Amino acid sequence: MQNRFPLITLLVLFSSFLFSCGNDQQAYVPRPKGFNRIDLPAQTYQKLTEKHPYTFEYSKAARIMPDTFALAQKDWIYIYYPRFKANIQLTYKDINNDPKRLQDYINDSFKLTGKHQVRASSIQAQKLVTTNALTAMIFKIEGDVPSPYQFYTTDSTKHFLRGAIYFSTATKNDSLAPVVNFIQKDMVHLLNTLQWR
């Protein structure tokens, strides 16, 4: 019996150790990162009524606001989306039939897009021919950049219009992807309904 006592004691201690290590609670597993759900409004449009050298249709979820930047010119505007705290900044330039001026504006557009190369994972440039037979250059910029979508369009003689999306929140474009896609569709609709005055 004396030989059994250390064996029984050892078995009891080992069993209690095993039972103390396992319980009914699950092991801690961190939650995967998630983002808030964003409910998007219906994409319905209205005509721009303000007097500018251009007109187009823009989202009913947005408001037209003047560009208040110190260097802003007369026909520069914001299409503001209050629900998303986002803007489409539109900058208009008159070319006055000057090919050098046109080339300068185009170069400026490429430079402004190129400034995102530091944080961009890719920049895709695509030519778009609109339903109004205008040609636009669209830039889709991926990564955590301040402006994920930009464009410019011109009639090559008189009008030049550049647009860019900007968010007033931190640029986490993975979480903003539904909003960016929503506003991209609005920008393409803007281009397809754009008319010069």
N, C-alpha and C positions, 0 to 999 in steps of 0.2 A: 504494500500500500504506500510505503514511503516513496517508492520509485514513481508511482502514479501522480503524486501530489505536484511535483514540478511540471509534469507533462500537462496535467489538467489546468494548472495555473497559467502556463504558457498558452494553451488553447483558448482559455477565457480571455486573456489579454489580447491575443491576436484577433479573436472574433470581435471583441468590442472595438478594436482599432478599425477593422474593416467596416463595421456598421456605422461608426462615427464619421467615416470619410464619405459615405454616400447618404443622401437624403432625397426627399421627394421634390425639392426645389431644383429647377433647371440651372445649369451653369450659366453664368453671365455672358451674354453675347451683345456687343454694342449694336445699337440700331443703325440701319443703313441711313445715309444722309438723304433727306427728302426736302422737297420744296413745296411751298404753299400752292394750292390749286388756284388757277387764274381762270375766272369765268369771262369769256370774251363776248362782247355784244355782237349782234347781227351786223354784217357788213352792208350797210345802206349808205347812200351818198346824196350829197346836195351840191348845187352849183355855187361857185365862188361869185359873190355879188359885188365885192369891193372893186374899185377902179384901179386896175393894174394893166400893164401891156400884155397880160396873159389871163386866161381863164381856164378853169378845170373843175372837175368834181372831186370833192373830198368827203371824208367819213362824217356821218352825223354824230359819231362819238367824239368828234374833235371840234375845237374852236379856232378861229383865225385870230392871231394876235400880231401886233407890229413887232418887228425886231428892234429891241431897245439897246443893242450893243452900240457903243460910242461911235464906231466906224460904219455902222449900218447905213445903207442908202435907201432911197425913197421906196422902192418896190421890194424890199426884203421883208419877208413875213415868217412867222412861225405857224405851223399847224399843230396846235397843242392838244394832247390827249390827257385830260385831267385824271382820268381813272388810272392811267399807267404812269403818270409823271414823265411823259415822253414828248418830244418835239420832232417835227420834221422842219428843219430850217431850210427855207428857200431863199436863195440869193440870185437876183436878176441883174444882168448887165446888158447894156445896149452896145452892140458891135459897131454900128454906124458904117457898115460896109467896109470895114478895115480888116484885111486878112491877118495882119500882124497882131492886132488886138484879140481877134478870135483865137489865134494860136497861143497867145499869152494866157487867156482864160482856160483853154484846154490844158495847158501845162500846169497852171495853178491847181486845177482839179486833180491831176495825177499826183502833184506834190502833196496836196492835202490828204489824199488817200494813202500815199506812201509813208506819211508820218506814223501810220498805224503798224508799220512793219515790225517795230520793236516788240509789240505785244501780240501781233496776229500770228495765228498758226497757218493761215492761208489767205490770199487775196485773189479772188476770181473776177476778172473783167469780162463782161459779155455785152455784145451789141444787141440792141433791141430795136426792131422796126415796129412802131406803134400802129394801131388801127387808123390813126389819122395820117399815116405815112411819114411821121417824124422819125428821126433816128436818135436813139439815146444810148449812152454808154452807162452800164450799170456795174457797180462794184460791190461784191458780196465779201465782207471781211469777217473771217472766223477767228475765234479766240476771245479773250477778255479785253475787248477794245471799246472805246467810248462811242464809236459810230459804226455799227455793224453793217449798214447798208447805205450806199450813196449812189447818186446818178448825176449826169449832166446831159442836157439836150440843147440843140441849137438849130436855127434855120440857115446858118452859115453866113447870113448877110446882116441881119438886124438884131436878133434876139439870142440871148444865152441864159439858160436857167440851170442852176445847180441845186440839188437837194441832198440832205443828210439826216439820218435819224440820230437823235441824242437823248439819253436818259439822264434824269437828275438823281438817279440812285447809283450805288456802286455797280460796276460792270461785272455781273456774274451772268454771262450770256447763256449758260446752261439753264438757269432758272428763268431767264427772260425769253427763252426761245419761242414759246407760244405767242408772246406779245410781238417779238421781232417779226415772226412770220405773218402775223395779223397786219402789222403796219407795212410790211413789204408788199402785201397784196394791195393795200391802199395806195402805195406809191406807184405800183404798176398801173392801177386804175387811173390815178392822177395823170400819168404819162399818156395813157390811151385816150383820155378825154381832153388833153391839153390843146388849146388853140391860142394862137398869137393874135393880138389886136393891133 
